[in-house]
């Protein structure tokens, strides 16, 4: 799965540009930042995990992978963002 996700992020970076490609650049979108962090942590823990025990803790970030599905589904993304924005108002009650 890490290889597939790495391929996907690589293709998105190539097509959108990493940073210097205007407002549509890859790293300027919060969901793409989340993708990049998840893939980077998976690669680091896979490649260097046995050499540096601390990197094994990065495997916890793999739990965030289901959030990538939310990023692709526009209706679900709107619902989750709305829920996140309403939580502070709910907590105040």
PDB file of N, CA, C and O in Angstrom:
ATOM      1  N   UNK A   1       0.824  -1.191   0.000  1.00  0.00           N
ATOM      2  CA  UNK A   1       0.000   0.000   0.000  1.00  0.00           C
ATOM      3  C   UNK A   1       0.876   1.267   0.000  1.00  0.00           C
ATOM      4  O   UNK A   1       0.537   2.277  -0.616  1.00  0.00           O
ATOM      5  N   UNK A   2       1.990   1.180   0.696  1.00  0.00           N
ATOM      6  CA  UNK A   2       2.877   2.349   0.744  1.00  0.00           C
ATOM      7  C   UNK A   2       3.376   2.708  -0.651  1.00  0.00           C
ATOM      8  O   UNK A   2       3.502   3.885  -0.987  1.00  0.00           O
ATOM      9  N   UNK A   3       3.656   1.697  -1.456  1.00  0.00           N
ATOM     10  CA  UNK A   3       4.133   1.950  -2.824  1.00  0.00           C
ATOM     11  C   UNK A   3       3.043   2.628  -3.650  1.00  0.00           C
ATOM     12  O   UNK A   3       3.318   3.559  -4.408  1.00  0.00           O
ATOM     13  N   UNK A   4       1.820   2.163  -3.503  1.00  0.00           N
ATOM     14  CA  UNK A   4       0.706   2.752  -4.249  1.00  0.00           C
ATOM     15  C   UNK A   4       0.492   4.203  -3.831  1.00  0.00           C
ATOM     16  O   UNK A   4       0.333   5.076  -4.685  1.00  0.00           O
ATOM     17  N   UNK A   5       0.487   4.468  -2.517  1.00  0.00           N
ATOM     18  CA  UNK A   5       0.293   5.829  -2.029  1.00  0.00           C
ATOM     19  C   UNK A   5       1.453   6.736  -2.440  1.00  0.00           C
ATOM     20  O   UNK A   5       1.244   7.906  -2.760  1.00  0.00           O
ATOM     21  N   UNK A   6       2.662   6.205  -2.434  1.00  0.00           N
ATOM     22  CA  UNK A   6       3.829   6.979  -2.861  1.00  0.00           C
ATOM     23  C   UNK A   6       3.708   7.349  -4.330  1.00  0.00           C
ATOM     24  O   UNK A   6       4.000   8.481  -4.717  1.00  0.00           O
ATOM     25  N   UNK A   7       3.277   6.394  -5.147  1.00  0.00           N
ATOM     26  CA  UNK A   7       3.079   6.656  -6.563  1.00  0.00           C
ATOM     27  C   UNK A   7       2.030   7.744  -6.766  1.00  0.00           C
ATOM     28  O   UNK A   7       2.210   8.639  -7.592  1.00  0.00           O
ATOM     29  N   UNK A   8       0.941   7.668  -6.014  1.00  0.00           N
ATOM     30  CA  UNK A   8      -0.123   8.666  -6.136  1.00  0.00           C
ATOM     31  C   UNK A   8       0.376  10.067  -5.779  1.00  0.00           C
ATOM     32  O   UNK A   8       0.121  11.022  -6.513  1.00  0.00           O
ATOM     33  N   UNK A   9       1.078  10.191  -4.665  1.00  0.00           N
ATOM     34  CA  UNK A   9       1.587  11.499  -4.248  1.00  0.00           C
ATOM     35  C   UNK A   9       2.599  12.029  -5.261  1.00  0.00           C
ATOM     36  O   UNK A   9       2.619  13.225  -5.552  1.00  0.00           O
ATOM     37  N   UNK A  10       3.429  11.152  -5.791  1.00  0.00           N
ATOM     38  CA  UNK A  10       4.415  11.564  -6.789  1.00  0.00           C
ATOM     39  C   UNK A  10       3.732  12.114  -8.037  1.00  0.00           C
ATOM     40  O   UNK A  10       4.140  13.146  -8.569  1.00  0.00           O
ATOM     41  N   UNK A  11       2.703  11.431  -8.496  1.00  0.00           N
ATOM     42  CA  UNK A  11       1.964  11.889  -9.673  1.00  0.00           C
ATOM     43  C   UNK A  11       1.291  13.240  -9.398  1.00  0.00           C
ATOM     44  O   UNK A  11       1.290  14.121 -10.257  1.00  0.00           O
ATOM     45  N   UNK A  12       0.719  13.397  -8.194  1.00  0.00           N
ATOM     46  CA  UNK A  12       0.073  14.668  -7.851  1.00  0.00           C
ATOM     47  C   UNK A  12       1.092  15.806  -7.793  1.00  0.00           C
ATOM     48  O   UNK A  12       0.802  16.918  -8.234  1.00  0.00           O
ATOM     49  N   UNK A  13       2.275  15.537  -7.257  1.00  0.00           N
ATOM     50  CA  UNK A  13       3.317  16.567  -7.187  1.00  0.00           C
ATOM     51  C   UNK A  13       3.773  16.952  -8.592  1.00  0.00           C
ATOM     52  O   UNK A  13       3.989  18.130  -8.876  1.00  0.00           O
ATOM     53  N   UNK A  14       3.920  15.962  -9.467  1.00  0.00           N
ATOM     54  CA  UNK A  14       4.338  16.249 -10.841  1.00  0.00           C
ATOM     55  C   UNK A  14       3.266  17.066 -11.565  1.00  0.00           C
ATOM     56  O   UNK A  14       3.582  18.021 -12.274  1.00  0.00           O
ATOM     57  N   UNK A  15       2.006  16.688 -11.385  1.00  0.00           N
ATOM     58  CA  UNK A  15       0.944  17.372 -12.132  1.00  0.00           C
ATOM     59  C   UNK A  15       0.612  18.757 -11.580  1.00  0.00           C
ATOM     60  O   UNK A  15       0.311  19.670 -12.350  1.00  0.00           O
ATOM     61  N   UNK A  16       0.664  18.928 -10.252  1.00  0.00           N
ATOM     62  CA  UNK A  16       0.302  20.205  -9.653  1.00  0.00           C
ATOM     63  C   UNK A  16       1.483  21.131  -9.412  1.00  0.00           C
ATOM     64  O   UNK A  16       1.309  22.341  -9.269  1.00  0.00           O
ATOM     65  N   UNK A  17       2.666  20.576  -9.366  1.00  0.00           N
ATOM     66  CA  UNK A  17       3.832  21.343  -8.957  1.00  0.00           C
ATOM     67  C   UNK A  17       3.897  21.330  -7.437  1.00  0.00           C
ATOM     68  O   UNK A  17       2.852  21.358  -6.787  1.00  0.00           O
ATOM     69  N   UNK A  18       5.075  21.290  -6.855  1.00  0.00           N
ATOM     70  CA  UNK A  18       5.166  21.148  -5.408  1.00  0.00           C
ATOM     71  C   UNK A  18       4.778  22.434  -4.697  1.00  0.00           C
ATOM     72  O   UNK A  18       3.899  22.415  -3.834  1.00  0.00           O
ATOM     73  N   UNK A  19       5.409  23.546  -5.037  1.00  0.00           N
ATOM     74  CA  UNK A  19       5.114  24.802  -4.340  1.00  0.00           C
ATOM     75  C   UNK A  19       5.041  26.008  -5.273  1.00  0.00           C
ATOM     76  O   UNK A  19       4.172  26.863  -5.104  1.00  0.00           O
ATOM     77  N   UNK A  20       5.919  26.088  -6.232  1.00  0.00           N
ATOM     78  CA  UNK A  20       6.073  27.291  -7.046  1.00  0.00           C
ATOM     79  C   UNK A  20       5.192  27.300  -8.289  1.00  0.00           C
ATOM     80  O   UNK A  20       5.558  27.902  -9.299  1.00  0.00           O
ATOM     81  N   UNK A  21       4.042  26.646  -8.231  1.00  0.00           N
ATOM     82  CA  UNK A  21       3.176  26.570  -9.399  1.00  0.00           C
ATOM     83  C   UNK A  21       1.878  27.345  -9.197  1.00  0.00           C
ATOM     84  O   UNK A  21       0.860  27.017  -9.806  1.00  0.00           O
ATOM     85  N   UNK A  22       1.905  28.347  -8.367  1.00  0.00           N
ATOM     86  CA  UNK A  22       0.732  29.181  -8.139  1.00  0.00           C
ATOM     87  C   UNK A  22      -0.164  28.639  -7.034  1.00  0.00           C
ATOM     88  O   UNK A  22       0.238  27.754  -6.278  1.00  0.00           O
ATOM     89  N   UNK A  23      -1.381  29.172  -6.942  1.00  0.00           N
ATOM     90  CA  UNK A  23      -2.286  28.803  -5.845  1.00  0.00           C
ATOM     91  C   UNK A  23      -2.767  27.355  -5.894  1.00  0.00           C
ATOM     92  O   UNK A  23      -3.260  26.845  -4.888  1.00  0.00           O
ATOM     93  N   UNK A  24      -2.638  26.684  -7.028  1.00  0.00           N
ATOM     94  CA  UNK A  24      -3.062  25.284  -7.120  1.00  0.00           C
ATOM     95  C   UNK A  24      -1.954  24.302  -6.821  1.00  0.00           C
ATOM     96  O   UNK A  24      -2.110  23.107  -7.071  1.00  0.00           O
ATOM     97  N   UNK A  25      -0.839  24.774  -6.292  1.00  0.00           N
ATOM     98  CA  UNK A  25       0.300  23.902  -6.006  1.00  0.00           C
ATOM     99  C   UNK A  25      -0.051  22.846  -4.959  1.00  0.00           C
ATOM    100  O   UNK A  25      -0.939  23.039  -4.127  1.00  0.00           O
ATOM    101  N   UNK A  26       0.658  21.745  -5.022  1.00  0.00           N
ATOM    102  CA  UNK A  26       0.397  20.582  -4.181  1.00  0.00           C
ATOM    103  C   UNK A  26       0.427  20.917  -2.695  1.00  0.00           C
ATOM    104  O   UNK A  26      -0.508  20.587  -1.966  1.00  0.00           O
ATOM    105  N   UNK A  27       1.475  21.559  -2.249  1.00  0.00           N
ATOM    106  CA  UNK A  27       1.693  21.747  -0.820  1.00  0.00           C
ATOM    107  C   UNK A  27       0.821  22.860  -0.229  1.00  0.00           C
ATOM    108  O   UNK A  27       0.818  23.044   0.988  1.00  0.00           O
ATOM    109  N   UNK A  28       0.088  23.600  -1.051  1.00  0.00           N
ATOM    110  CA  UNK A  28      -0.754  24.677  -0.544  1.00  0.00           C
ATOM    111  C   UNK A  28      -2.152  24.203  -0.147  1.00  0.00           C
ATOM    112  O   UNK A  28      -2.950  24.998   0.349  1.00  0.00           O
ATOM    113  N   UNK A  29      -2.458  22.930  -0.356  1.00  0.00           N
ATOM    114  CA  UNK A  29      -3.749  22.371   0.031  1.00  0.00           C
ATOM    115  C   UNK A  29      -3.557  21.528   1.294  1.00  0.00           C
ATOM    116  O   UNK A  29      -2.671  20.675   1.351  1.00  0.00           O
ATOM    117  N   UNK A  30      -4.382  21.771   2.289  1.00  0.00           N
ATOM    118  CA  UNK A  30      -4.254  21.057   3.565  1.00  0.00           C
ATOM    119  C   UNK A  30      -4.372  19.549   3.438  1.00  0.00           C
ATOM    120  O   UNK A  30      -3.677  18.809   4.133  1.00  0.00           O
ATOM    121  N   UNK A  31      -5.249  19.090   2.553  1.00  0.00           N
ATOM    122  CA  UNK A  31      -5.415  17.641   2.373  1.00  0.00           C
ATOM    123  C   UNK A  31      -4.180  17.027   1.726  1.00  0.00           C
ATOM    124  O   UNK A  31      -3.800  15.903   2.055  1.00  0.00           O
ATOM    125  N   UNK A  32      -3.549  17.758   0.808  1.00  0.00           N
ATOM    126  CA  UNK A  32      -2.318  17.260   0.196  1.00  0.00           C
ATOM    127  C   UNK A  32      -1.168  17.240   1.201  1.00  0.00           C
ATOM    128  O   UNK A  32      -0.310  16.359   1.146  1.00  0.00           O
ATOM    129  N   UNK A  33      -1.151  18.199   2.110  1.00  0.00           N
ATOM    130  CA  UNK A  33      -0.134  18.190   3.172  1.00  0.00           C
ATOM    131  C   UNK A  33      -0.299  16.942   4.024  1.00  0.00           C
ATOM    132  O   UNK A  33       0.686  16.289   4.370  1.00  0.00           O
ATOM    133  N   UNK A  34      -1.544  16.606   4.364  1.00  0.00           N
ATOM    134  CA  UNK A  34      -1.809  15.396   5.128  1.00  0.00           C
ATOM    135  C   UNK A  34      -1.338  14.161   4.364  1.00  0.00           C
ATOM    136  O   UNK A  34      -0.712  13.277   4.950  1.00  0.00           O
ATOM    137  N   UNK A  35      -1.630  14.088   3.060  1.00  0.00           N
ATOM    138  CA  UNK A  35      -1.153  12.972   2.238  1.00  0.00           C
ATOM    139  C   UNK A  35       0.363  12.875   2.277  1.00  0.00           C
ATOM    140  O   UNK A  35       0.924  11.791   2.440  1.00  0.00           O
ATOM    141  N   UNK A  36       1.023  14.026   2.125  1.00  0.00           N
ATOM    142  CA  UNK A  36       2.484  14.047   2.093  1.00  0.00           C
ATOM    143  C   UNK A  36       3.078  13.576   3.419  1.00  0.00           C
ATOM    144  O   UNK A  36       4.057  12.830   3.429  1.00  0.00           O
ATOM    145  N   UNK A  37       2.500  14.002   4.522  1.00  0.00           N
ATOM    146  CA  UNK A  37       2.985  13.588   5.845  1.00  0.00           C
ATOM    147  C   UNK A  37       2.797  12.086   6.044  1.00  0.00           C
ATOM    148  O   UNK A  37       3.693  11.402   6.541  1.00  0.00           O
ATOM    149  N   UNK A  38       1.635  11.579   5.656  1.00  0.00           N
ATOM    150  CA  UNK A  38       1.370  10.152   5.817  1.00  0.00           C
ATOM    151  C   UNK A  38       2.339   9.320   4.979  1.00  0.00           C
ATOM    152  O   UNK A  38       2.921   8.355   5.475  1.00  0.00           O
ATOM    153  N   UNK A  39       2.508   9.688   3.726  1.00  0.00           N
ATOM    154  CA  UNK A  39       3.401   8.928   2.839  1.00  0.00           C
ATOM    155  C   UNK A  39       4.849   9.047   3.299  1.00  0.00           C
ATOM    156  O   UNK A  39       5.578   8.055   3.308  1.00  0.00           O
ATOM    157  N   UNK A  40       5.269  10.243   3.677  1.00  0.00           N
ATOM    158  CA  UNK A  40       6.647  10.423   4.143  1.00  0.00           C
ATOM    159  C   UNK A  40       6.931   9.610   5.393  1.00  0.00           C
ATOM    160  O   UNK A  40       7.985   8.984   5.502  1.00  0.00           O
ATOM    161  N   UNK A  41       5.996   9.616   6.338  1.00  0.00           N
ATOM    162  CA  UNK A  41       6.214   8.844   7.562  1.00  0.00           C
ATOM    163  C   UNK A  41       6.215   7.350   7.285  1.00  0.00           C
ATOM    164  O   UNK A  41       6.972   6.604   7.907  1.00  0.00           O
ATOM    165  N   UNK A  42       5.375   6.907   6.359  1.00  0.00           N
ATOM    166  CA  UNK A  42       5.357   5.483   6.008  1.00  0.00           C
ATOM    167  C   UNK A  42       6.676   5.079   5.352  1.00  0.00           C
ATOM    168  O   UNK A  42       7.222   4.018   5.655  1.00  0.00           O
ATOM    169  N   UNK A  43       7.185   5.917   4.460  1.00  0.00           N
ATOM    170  CA  UNK A  43       8.462   5.606   3.818  1.00  0.00           C
ATOM    171  C   UNK A  43       9.611   5.613   4.811  1.00  0.00           C
ATOM    172  O   UNK A  43      10.458   4.720   4.785  1.00  0.00           O
ATOM    173  N   UNK A  44       9.651   6.614   5.687  1.00  0.00           N
ATOM    174  CA  UNK A  44      10.724   6.674   6.683  1.00  0.00           C
ATOM    175  C   UNK A  44      10.686   5.478   7.627  1.00  0.00           C
ATOM    176  O   UNK A  44      11.726   4.896   7.936  1.00  0.00           O
ATOM    177  N   UNK A  45       9.504   5.112   8.081  1.00  0.00           N
ATOM    178  CA  UNK A  45       9.424   3.988   9.014  1.00  0.00           C
ATOM    179  C   UNK A  45       9.720   2.667   8.326  1.00  0.00           C
ATOM    180  O   UNK A  45      10.223   1.737   8.957  1.00  0.00           O
ATOM    181  N   UNK A  46       9.414   2.575   7.036  1.00  0.00           N
ATOM    182  CA  UNK A  46       9.715   1.348   6.301  1.00  0.00           C
ATOM    183  C   UNK A  46      11.202   1.235   6.006  1.00  0.00           C
ATOM    184  O   UNK A  46      11.797   0.172   6.183  1.00  0.00           O
ATOM    185  N   UNK A  47      11.797   2.323   5.558  1.00  0.00           N
ATOM    186  CA  UNK A  47      13.206   2.299   5.161  1.00  0.00           C
ATOM    187  C   UNK A  47      14.139   2.318   6.368  1.00  0.00           C
ATOM    188  O   UNK A  47      15.094   1.543   6.420  1.00  0.00           O
ATOM    189  N   UNK A  48      13.877   3.183   7.329  1.00  0.00           N
ATOM    190  CA  UNK A  48      14.793   3.369   8.451  1.00  0.00           C
ATOM    191  C   UNK A  48      14.263   2.851   9.781  1.00  0.00           C
ATOM    192  O   UNK A  48      14.913   3.019  10.812  1.00  0.00           O
ATOM    193  N   UNK A  49      13.101   2.230   9.770  1.00  0.00           N
ATOM    194  CA  UNK A  49      12.448   1.820  11.011  1.00  0.00           C
ATOM    195  C   UNK A  49      13.280   0.890  11.871  1.00  0.00           C
ATOM    196  O   UNK A  49      13.298   1.029  13.094  1.00  0.00           O
ATOM    197  N   UNK A  50      13.966  -0.056  11.254  1.00  0.00           N
ATOM    198  CA  UNK A  50      14.767  -0.989  12.047  1.00  0.00           C
ATOM    199  C   UNK A  50      16.065  -0.351  12.527  1.00  0.00           C
ATOM    200  O   UNK A  50      16.624  -0.783  13.535  1.00  0.00           O
ATOM    201  N   UNK A  51      16.555   0.668  11.824  1.00  0.00           N
ATOM    202  CA  UNK A  51      17.811   1.309  12.207  1.00  0.00           C
ATOM    203  C   UNK A  51      17.614   2.293  13.359  1.00  0.00           C
ATOM    204  O   UNK A  51      18.481   2.419  14.224  1.00  0.00           O
ATOM    205  N   UNK A  52      16.498   2.977  13.370  1.00  0.00           N
ATOM    206  CA  UNK A  52      16.222   3.990  14.402  1.00  0.00           C
ATOM    207  C   UNK A  52      14.882   3.658  15.048  1.00  0.00           C
ATOM    208  O   UNK A  52      13.833   3.832  14.426  1.00  0.00           O
ATOM    209  N   UNK A  53      14.910   3.182  16.290  1.00  0.00           N
ATOM    210  CA  UNK A  53      13.655   2.768  16.939  1.00  0.00           C
ATOM    211  C   UNK A  53      12.600   3.862  17.042  1.00  0.00           C
ATOM    212  O   UNK A  53      11.406   3.563  17.033  1.00  0.00           O
ATOM    213  N   UNK A  54      13.014   5.125  17.141  1.00  0.00           N
ATOM    214  CA  UNK A  54      12.054   6.222  17.256  1.00  0.00           C
ATOM    215  C   UNK A  54      11.135   6.298  16.041  1.00  0.00           C
ATOM    216  O   UNK A  54       9.975   6.692  16.159  1.00  0.00           O
ATOM    217  N   UNK A  55      11.652   5.923  14.880  1.00  0.00           N
ATOM    218  CA  UNK A  55      10.852   6.011  13.667  1.00  0.00           C
ATOM    219  C   UNK A  55       9.689   5.018  13.655  1.00  0.00           C
ATOM    220  O   UNK A  55       8.742   5.183  12.886  1.00  0.00           O
ATOM    221  N   UNK A  56       9.755   4.007  14.488  1.00  0.00           N
ATOM    222  CA  UNK A  56       8.627   3.081  14.581  1.00  0.00           C
ATOM    223  C   UNK A  56       7.372   3.791  15.085  1.00  0.00           C
ATOM    224  O   UNK A  56       6.250   3.385  14.786  1.00  0.00           O
ATOM    225  N   UNK A  57       7.582   4.846  15.846  1.00  0.00           N
ATOM    226  CA  UNK A  57       6.442   5.615  16.344  1.00  0.00           C
ATOM    227  C   UNK A  57       5.710   6.327  15.213  1.00  0.00           C
ATOM    228  O   UNK A  57       4.533   6.661  15.354  1.00  0.00           O
ATOM    229  N   UNK A  58       6.384   6.563  14.101  1.00  0.00           N
ATOM    230  CA  UNK A  58       5.747   7.207  12.952  1.00  0.00           C
ATOM    231  C   UNK A  58       4.680   6.319  12.324  1.00  0.00           C
ATOM    232  O   UNK A  58       3.840   6.804  11.567  1.00  0.00           O
ATOM    233  N   UNK A  59       4.703   5.042  12.625  1.00  0.00           N
ATOM    234  CA  UNK A  59       3.682   4.145  12.092  1.00  0.00           C
ATOM    235  C   UNK A  59       2.296   4.515  12.594  1.00  0.00           C
ATOM    236  O   UNK A  59       1.291   4.153  11.983  1.00  0.00           O
ATOM    237  N   UNK A  60       2.244   5.230  13.697  1.00  0.00           N
ATOM    238  CA  UNK A  60       0.952   5.686  14.225  1.00  0.00           C
ATOM    239  C   UNK A  60       0.262   6.597  13.220  1.00  0.00           C
ATOM    240  O   UNK A  60      -0.966   6.615  13.141  1.00  0.00           O
ATOM    241  N   UNK A  61       1.035   7.348  12.456  1.00  0.00           N
ATOM    242  CA  UNK A  61       0.454   8.255  11.476  1.00  0.00           C
ATOM    243  C   UNK A  61      -0.287   7.513  10.364  1.00  0.00           C
ATOM    244  O   UNK A  61      -1.087   8.121   9.654  1.00  0.00           O
ATOM    245  N   UNK A  62      -0.040   6.226  10.200  1.00  0.00           N
ATOM    246  CA  UNK A  62      -0.754   5.452   9.188  1.00  0.00           C
ATOM    247  C   UNK A  62      -2.244   5.369   9.501  1.00  0.00           C
ATOM    248  O   UNK A  62      -3.054   5.089   8.617  1.00  0.00           O
ATOM    249  N   UNK A  63      -2.595   5.609  10.736  1.00  0.00           N
ATOM    250  CA  UNK A  63      -4.010   5.624  11.111  1.00  0.00           C
ATOM    251  C   UNK A  63      -4.746   6.727  10.357  1.00  0.00           C
ATOM    252  O   UNK A  63      -5.957   6.643  10.153  1.00  0.00           O
ATOM    253  N   UNK A  64      -4.024   7.746   9.949  1.00  0.00           N
ATOM    254  CA  UNK A  64      -4.639   8.867   9.242  1.00  0.00           C
ATOM    255  C   UNK A  64      -4.970   8.555   7.786  1.00  0.00           C
ATOM    256  O   UNK A  64      -5.593   9.377   7.114  1.00  0.00           O
ATOM    257  N   UNK A  65      -4.571   7.388   7.283  1.00  0.00           N
ATOM    258  CA  UNK A  65      -4.835   7.051   5.886  1.00  0.00           C
ATOM    259  C   UNK A  65      -6.314   7.105   5.507  1.00  0.00           C
ATOM    260  O   UNK A  65      -6.628   7.541   4.399  1.00  0.00           O
ATOM    261  N   UNK A  66      -7.238   6.681   6.376  1.00  0.00           N
ATOM    262  CA  UNK A  66      -8.650   6.799   5.978  1.00  0.00           C
ATOM    263  C   UNK A  66      -9.073   8.235   5.688  1.00  0.00           C
ATOM    264  O   UNK A  66     -10.038   8.454   4.955  1.00  0.00           O
ATOM    265  N   UNK A  67      -8.375   9.206   6.244  1.00  0.00           N
ATOM    266  CA  UNK A  67      -8.702  10.600   5.952  1.00  0.00           C
ATOM    267  C   UNK A  67      -8.443  10.941   4.494  1.00  0.00           C
ATOM    268  O   UNK A  67      -9.002  11.905   3.972  1.00  0.00           O
ATOM    269  N   UNK A  68      -7.594  10.153   3.831  1.00  0.00           N
ATOM    270  CA  UNK A  68      -7.328  10.380   2.418  1.00  0.00           C
ATOM    271  C   UNK A  68      -8.562  10.105   1.586  1.00  0.00           C
ATOM    272  O   UNK A  68      -8.779  10.749   0.559  1.00  0.00           O
ATOM    273  N   UNK A  69      -9.374   9.151   2.021  1.00  0.00           N
ATOM    274  CA  UNK A  69     -10.617   8.856   1.307  1.00  0.00           C
ATOM    275  C   UNK A  69     -11.547  10.063   1.382  1.00  0.00           C
ATOM    276  O   UNK A  69     -12.225  10.406   0.413  1.00  0.00           O
ATOM    277  N   UNK A  70     -11.564  10.689   2.534  1.00  0.00           N
ATOM    278  CA  UNK A  70     -12.402  11.874   2.724  1.00  0.00           C
ATOM    279  C   UNK A  70     -11.969  12.981   1.762  1.00  0.00           C
ATOM    280  O   UNK A  70     -12.808  13.699   1.218  1.00  0.00           O
ATOM    281  N   UNK A  71     -10.678  13.114   1.558  1.00  0.00           N
ATOM    282  CA  UNK A  71     -10.169  14.171   0.679  1.00  0.00           C
ATOM    283  C   UNK A  71     -10.634  13.979  -0.758  1.00  0.00           C
ATOM    284  O   UNK A  71     -10.785  14.955  -1.492  1.00  0.00           O
ATOM    285  N   UNK A  72     -10.863  12.741  -1.169  1.00  0.00           N
ATOM    286  CA  UNK A  72     -11.269  12.464  -2.547  1.00  0.00           C
ATOM    287  C   UNK A  72     -12.776  12.598  -2.757  1.00  0.00           C
ATOM    288  O   UNK A  72     -13.215  12.848  -3.879  1.00  0.00           O
ATOM    289  N   UNK A  73     -13.570  12.439  -1.712  1.00  0.00           N
ATOM    290  CA  UNK A  73     -15.024  12.490  -1.818  1.00  0.00           C
ATOM    291  C   UNK A  73     -15.489  13.875  -1.392  1.00  0.00           C
ATOM    292  O   UNK A  73     -15.468  14.209  -0.207  1.00  0.00           O
ATOM    293  N   UNK A  74     -15.910  14.679  -2.363  1.00  0.00           N
ATOM    294  CA  UNK A  74     -16.215  16.084  -2.090  1.00  0.00           C
ATOM    295  C   UNK A  74     -17.347  16.253  -1.069  1.00  0.00           C
ATOM    296  O   UNK A  74     -17.253  17.099  -0.180  1.00  0.00           O
ATOM    297  N   UNK A  75     -18.417  15.454  -1.189  1.00  0.00           N
ATOM    298  CA  UNK A  75     -19.534  15.568  -0.253  1.00  0.00           C
ATOM    299  C   UNK A  75     -19.130  15.187   1.159  1.00  0.00           C
ATOM    300  O   UNK A  75     -19.521  15.847   2.122  1.00  0.00           O
ATOM    301  N   UNK A  76     -18.345  14.120   1.286  1.00  0.00           N
ATOM    302  CA  UNK A  76     -17.883  13.681   2.598  1.00  0.00           C
ATOM    303  C   UNK A  76     -16.907  14.695   3.190  1.00  0.00           C
ATOM    304  O   UNK A  76     -16.892  14.916   4.401  1.00  0.00           O
ATOM    305  N   UNK A  77     -16.102  15.303   2.342  1.00  0.00           N
ATOM    306  CA  UNK A  77     -15.155  16.320   2.791  1.00  0.00           C
ATOM    307  C   UNK A  77     -15.905  17.523   3.376  1.00  0.00           C
ATOM    308  O   UNK A  77     -15.517  18.047   4.420  1.00  0.00           O
ATOM    309  N   UNK A  78     -16.974  17.958   2.708  1.00  0.00           N
ATOM    310  CA  UNK A  78     -17.769  19.080   3.204  1.00  0.00           C
ATOM    311  C   UNK A  78     -18.394  18.744   4.547  1.00  0.00           C
ATOM    312  O   UNK A  78     -18.433  19.578   5.451  1.00  0.00           O
ATOM    313  N   UNK A  79     -18.888  17.505   4.674  1.00  0.00           N
ATOM    314  CA  UNK A  79     -19.521  17.091   5.925  1.00  0.00           C
ATOM    315  C   UNK A  79     -18.523  17.065   7.077  1.00  0.00           C
ATOM    316  O   UNK A  79     -18.840  17.516   8.178  1.00  0.00           O
ATOM    317  N   UNK A  80     -17.325  16.546   6.840  1.00  0.00           N
ATOM    318  CA  UNK A  80     -16.308  16.458   7.899  1.00  0.00           C
ATOM    319  C   UNK A  80     -15.816  17.849   8.289  1.00  0.00           C
ATOM    320  O   UNK A  80     -15.639  18.133   9.473  1.00  0.00           O
ATOM    321  N   UNK A  81     -15.595  18.711   7.307  1.00  0.00           N
ATOM    322  CA  UNK A  81     -15.141  20.073   7.612  1.00  0.00           C
ATOM    323  C   UNK A  81     -16.218  20.810   8.408  1.00  0.00           C
ATOM    324  O   UNK A  81     -15.902  21.521   9.362  1.00  0.00           O
ATOM    325  N   UNK A  82     -17.479  20.647   8.028  1.00  0.00           N
ATOM    326  CA  UNK A  82     -18.580  21.285   8.760  1.00  0.00           C
ATOM    327  C   UNK A  82     -18.663  20.764  10.191  1.00  0.00           C
ATOM    328  O   UNK A  82     -18.871  21.533  11.129  1.00  0.00           O
ATOM    329  N   UNK A  83     -18.499  19.467  10.346  1.00  0.00           N
ATOM    330  CA  UNK A  83     -18.506  18.875  11.680  1.00  0.00           C
ATOM    331  C   UNK A  83     -17.372  19.434  12.524  1.00  0.00           C
ATOM    332  O   UNK A  83     -17.567  19.765  13.693  1.00  0.00           O
ATOM    333  N   UNK A  84     -16.188  19.539  11.932  1.00  0.00           N
ATOM    334  CA  UNK A  84     -15.040  20.086  12.657  1.00  0.00           C
ATOM    335  C   UNK A  84     -15.255  21.533  13.091  1.00  0.00           C
ATOM    336  O   UNK A  84     -14.838  21.934  14.178  1.00  0.00           O
ATOM    337  N   UNK A  85     -15.903  22.302  12.240  1.00  0.00           N
ATOM    338  CA  UNK A  85     -16.168  23.707  12.578  1.00  0.00           C
ATOM    339  C   UNK A  85     -17.255  23.856  13.628  1.00  0.00           C
ATOM    340  O   UNK A  85     -17.280  24.852  14.350  1.00  0.00           O
ATOM    341  N   UNK A  86     -18.154  22.885  13.727  1.00  0.00           N
ATOM    342  CA  UNK A  86     -19.249  22.988  14.693  1.00  0.00           C
ATOM    343  C   UNK A  86     -18.864  22.480  16.078  1.00  0.00           C
ATOM    344  O   UNK A  86     -19.557  22.783  17.050  1.00  0.00           O
ATOM    345  N   UNK A  87     -17.793  21.726  16.194  1.00  0.00           N
ATOM    346  CA  UNK A  87     -17.390  21.160  17.480  1.00  0.00           C
ATOM    347  C   UNK A  87     -17.162  22.235  18.545  1.00  0.00           C
ATOM    348  O   UNK A  87     -17.620  22.051  19.673  1.00  0.00           O
ATOM    349  N   UNK A  88     -16.480  23.346  18.251  1.00  0.00           N
ATOM    350  CA  UNK A  88     -16.305  24.361  19.309  1.00  0.00           C
ATOM    351  C   UNK A  88     -17.633  24.888  19.862  1.00  0.00           C
ATOM    352  O   UNK A  88     -17.750  25.136  21.062  1.00  0.00           O
ATOM    353  N   UNK A  89     -18.626  25.059  18.997  1.00  0.00           N
ATOM    354  CA  UNK A  89     -19.942  25.525  19.457  1.00  0.00           C
ATOM    355  C   UNK A  89     -20.637  24.473  20.300  1.00  0.00           C
ATOM    356  O   UNK A  89     -21.348  24.814  21.245  1.00  0.00           O
ATOM    357  N   UNK A  90     -20.447  23.218  19.983  1.00  0.00           N
ATOM    358  CA  UNK A  90     -21.057  22.137  20.759  1.00  0.00           C
ATOM    359  C   UNK A  90     -20.402  22.044  22.140  1.00  0.00           C
ATOM    360  O   UNK A  90     -21.078  21.828  23.146  1.00  0.00           O
ATOM    361  N   UNK A  91     -19.088  22.207  22.171  1.00  0.00           N
ATOM    362  CA  UNK A  91     -18.353  22.106  23.439  1.00  0.00           C
ATOM    363  C   UNK A  91     -18.745  23.222  24.392  1.00  0.00           C
ATOM    364  O   UNK A  91     -18.787  23.005  25.604  1.00  0.00           O
ATOM    365  N   UNK A  92     -19.031  24.405  23.878  1.00  0.00           N
ATOM    366  CA  UNK A  92     -19.413  25.537  24.725  1.00  0.00           C
ATOM    367  C   UNK A  92     -20.743  25.313  25.436  1.00  0.00           C
ATOM    368  O   UNK A  92     -20.981  25.876  26.505  1.00  0.00           O
ATOM    369  N   UNK A  93     -21.606  24.493  24.847  1.00  0.00           N
ATOM    370  CA  UNK A  93     -22.917  24.257  25.470  1.00  0.00           C
ATOM    371  C   UNK A  93     -22.689  23.475  26.714  1.00  0.00           C
ATOM    372  O   UNK A  93     -23.643  23.148  27.421  1.00  0.00           O
TER     373      UNK A  93
END
